[in-house]
Amino acid sequence: MKLRFFGPALGPHATLQVKRFKFHRGDEANMCKAWEIRMVKAWGLMHNIHEKGAPHHWIPDDIFRRYEEYWRSPEYQAMRRANKANRASSTGGSLHTGGSTIYPAAAKKMATEIGRDPT
């Protein structure tokens, strides 16, 4: 079986050979959960390599060079700046207004800040 990966650094035609496995019907949810856990770990590894200079001996040199090129690209840098600004924002769709502030009080405060009723 070949798995196809579509990553910016790997390109649209990178493949990985894997062994054939037999799965029981109904295992899809468990497989999806396991995949999510693996991807979180992989993201953490790549973050440590990119941000902290962690060792990357398990990534082939030609692939790592493509990652470095992508990380230096203007498109990636613009995306990083936009994401950083979004995380630092105190307004917007990702703002959590739960917790100790009750919803009516949070809605009233938001209405005064933005000059209209929140939607």
C-alpha positions in Angstrom: 0.0 0.0 0.0 1.3 3.5 -0.8 0.2 6.5 1.2 0.4 9.8 -0.5 1.4 12.9 1.4 0.6 16.4 0.3 2.9 18.7 2.2 4.3 22.0 1.1 7.9 20.8 1.5 7.4 17.2 0.3 5.4 18.1 -2.9 2.3 16.4 -4.3 4.0 13.2 -5.4 5.8 12.0 -2.2 4.9 8.5 -1.3 5.6 6.2 1.6 5.6 2.4 1.4 3.8 0.7 4.3 2.9 -2.9 5.1 -0.5 -4.3 4.4 -2.7 -4.7 7.5 -6.1 -6.1 8.1 -8.6 -4.1 10.1 -11.9 -5.1 11.6 -15.0 -3.2 10.7 -15.8 -0.6 13.2 -12.1 0.3 14.0 -12.3 3.6 12.0 -12.9 5.7 15.1 -9.9 4.2 16.9 -7.8 4.5 13.9 -8.7 8.2 13.5 -7.9 8.9 17.1 -4.6 7.2 16.9 -3.8 9.2 13.7 -4.7 12.5 15.5 -2.4 11.6 18.4 0.4 10.8 15.9 -0.1 14.1 14.1 0.1 16.1 17.3 3.3 14.4 18.2 4.7 15.0 14.6 3.7 18.7 14.8 5.5 19.0 18.1 8.6 17.4 16.6 8.6 19.7 13.6 7.9 22.7 15.9 11.0 21.9 18.0 13.1 21.5 14.9 12.0 24.7 13.3 11.8 26.9 16.4 14.3 25.5 18.8 16.9 23.8 16.5 16.2 20.3 17.8 18.1 17.4 16.1 16.6 16.3 12.8 18.7 13.2 12.0 15.6 11.2 11.0 14.7 13.6 8.2 16.6 13.0 5.0 18.8 16.0 4.1 17.0 16.8 0.8 13.6 16.9 2.5 14.9 19.0 5.3 16.4 21.5 2.9 12.9 21.8 1.3 11.4 22.5 4.7 14.0 25.2 5.3 13.3 26.8 2.0 9.6 26.8 2.7 10.1 28.2 6.2 12.1 31.1 4.7 9.5 31.8 1.9 7.6 35.1 2.0 4.3 33.2 1.9 5.2 31.2 5.1 6.5 34.3 6.8 3.3 36.2 6.0 1.2 33.3 7.3 3.3 33.3 10.6 2.8 37.0 11.1 -1.0 36.7 10.5 -1.3 33.7 12.8 0.7 35.4 15.5 -1.5 38.5 15.3 -4.6 36.4 15.5 -3.4 34.6 18.6 -2.6 37.9 20.3 -5.9 39.5 19.4 -8.4 40.1 22.2 -11.3 40.2 19.8 -12.5 37.9 17.1 -13.8 34.3 16.6 -11.2 32.6 18.8 -11.9 34.8 21.8 -13.2 32.7 24.7 -15.7 34.6 26.8 -16.7 31.7 29.0 -15.3 31.0 32.5 -16.1 33.4 35.3 -17.8 36.0 33.1 -21.5 35.1 32.4 -22.6 35.3 28.8 -25.0 38.3 29.2 -22.2 40.4 30.8 -19.7 39.3 28.1 -22.2 40.2 25.3 -22.9 43.6 26.8 -19.2 44.4 27.1 -18.6 43.2 23.6 -21.5 45.4 22.3 -19.9 48.5 23.8 -16.5 47.6 22.5 -17.6 47.0 18.9 -20.5 49.5 18.8 -23.2 47.0 17.9 -24.8 43.8 19.2 -22.6 40.8 18.8 -23.7 38.0 16.5 
